[in-house]
Amino acid sequence: PEVDFTISPCRSVAVGEPVIFNSTIYEPDGCIINYTWDFGDGCYSYTRNATHVYTESGFYKVKFTAVDDDNDTGTKTKWIWVFDGIVDDDYPRDDPANRRWKRIQNAIDYLDDGAMIYVYNGTYNESLLINKTIKLYGENNRGVIVSNDNAVIDVLSNGSLEIHDFTIRDGDTGIRIVNAKAGNVISNCLMYNRNDIVIDNTSCNEITNCGLHNGNTGVKIVDSGYNIIENCSISGKNNGIYVEDSSYNNIYNCSMKLNSNSIYLYNSDNNIIGQCYIEVKNQFSIFLPSDTGMKIVQSNDNMITLCNIFNASSHGIYIASSSGNRISLCNFYDNDCGGIYLVASSENFISSCNFINNSGPGITIDSASSNNTIYYNNFIWNGVGRDSIVQAYDSGSGNRWYKATSETLLALSSGGEGNFWSDYTGNDTDNDGIGDTPYDIPGPVGSQDRYPLAQICQWDEWFGIKWGSRKDPWVRAPVPYMYID
């Protein structure tokens, strides 16, 4: 038999509300001898149509099964959402007895800790105070609009918020989470505020599948660790994501367009930034800092991998007073001042990256930087001037432009492997994959790539990396956080 069923009044209901399940059955050559409803909460019914009342909020999978006289079975499953309260700005008034409210805050105030609240499409001019554990679910993230000119949603010290499918707009701050309980979740929301999300002294939060557009800051994280920002689109910000005094955060698979600084780490260690598409704003100003893809300042032991960074009026990545950071499998091109600039920074590793057609050097190391290691990179026509080409520039000390190893990955050399340089003029007479003469790095200290690679490193092809485009601004790679050591 072929079976189906309808749910009435709808698939989003309140606790204690009768729900009617009506089946349809097509059985051309026999009759039905058994009906079974599994409501997902441990309750069952054995009639063709059924009515059920849920006593606890949650998401329940309803399964209807019909068996015919040939012992053939037809099955259909659907989900039903059961909420502690339902909000609609079209209601004439609050109706707590039937778990209906006209305003979101009234439902929050009335319901117990841990309540799930469903909000129908509408415009709610409210400032929400979250002083308990609350889960908010919107009907549609473009249809449920919460607006206020202060903090639109304020999660207080004894509060915790899980919010899905909302538009939050016009506030000085969209969602402010300060000294709150850990584990807040912001998912599939659209935000248009001066500062969209501020997290302070609150850890283990998740921001996923959100769009943060225009204003000053997309996400600001201060003194908070173990947060996840994933699959978000951030555009038109002064700072897309700003992280201060915070460690072990994960920024992954984000699309960041036309921000002045897409990601800024300040005094923050052991963070991971992976698979981000970063098209910088590229608006030069003599009064403000020029636009940069990432800034890493006084921050150590962070990993940046699989990022596509281009169009900066300054550098793709600016690193100052930082050490132990690893940048790998990234793509830098068309940045006005160059790909990466290291200032007073030591013992960083840059490997397996592409530096292509940057107006300045692919990598610049200043005089106060030392003991950085650069290898397996492609330097392709960076810093091309009228009379010279400056693919890289080193005025520091002890920086190594190759990997000294007998266990080579790309060549047959017994000494080490360096980088590919498009303007290298030497030969590889013994065909070991390494140029016979070193590549000289411009700068006052006489640095050299002792083992220049004879062939370009085809990281994109080898790992199946797709860097994205303006029409499809997402980096795709088969394995996240790939790193070549």
SULURWO-V597746 format. One record per run of one state. SS is the DSSP state (2 for helix, 1 for strand, 0 for the rest). FROM is the first residue (numbers start at 1). LEN is the number of residues. Records with the same first field share a line. If there is no record, write none. Layout:
BEGIN
SS->FROM-LEN / FROM-LEN
END
This chain:
BEGIN
0->1-1 / 9-3 / 15-3 / 27-5 / 39-5 / 46-4 / 54-4 / 69-4 / 84-1 / 88-7 / 99-1 / 102-2 / 111-4 / 120-2 / 125-3 / 131-2 / 139-5 / 148-3 / 156-4 / 165-2 / 170-3 / 179-6 / 188-2 / 193-2 / 201-5 / 209-2 / 223-5 / 231-2 / 245-5 / 253-2 / 260-1 / 267-5 / 275-2 / 281-11 / 298-5 / 306-2 / 311-4 / 321-2 / 324-2 / 329-2 / 334-4 / 344-2 / 347-2 / 352-2 / 357-6 / 366-4 / 371-2 / 376-2 / 381-3 / 385-4 / 390-2 / 395-2 / 398-2 / 401-2 / 405-11 / 418-2 / 422-12 / 435-4 / 441-1 / 443-5 / 450-3 / 454-5 / 464-2 / 467-9 / 477-9
1->2-7 / 12-3 / 18-9 / 32-7 / 44-2 / 50-4 / 58-11 / 73-11 / 85-3 / 95-1 / 100-2 / 115-5 / 122-3 / 128-3 / 133-6 / 144-4 / 151-5 / 160-5 / 167-3 / 173-6 / 185-3 / 190-3 / 195-6 / 206-3 / 211-12 / 228-3 / 233-12 / 250-3 / 255-5 / 261-6 / 272-3 / 277-4 / 292-6 / 303-3 / 308-3 / 315-6 / 323-1 / 326-3 / 331-3 / 338-6 / 346-1 / 349-3 / 354-3 / 363-3 / 370-1 / 373-3 / 378-3 / 384-1 / 389-1 / 392-3 / 397-1 / 400-1 / 403-2 / 416-2 / 420-2 / 434-1 / 439-2 / 442-1 / 448-2 / 453-1 / 466-1 / 476-1
2->96-3 / 104-7 / 459-5
END
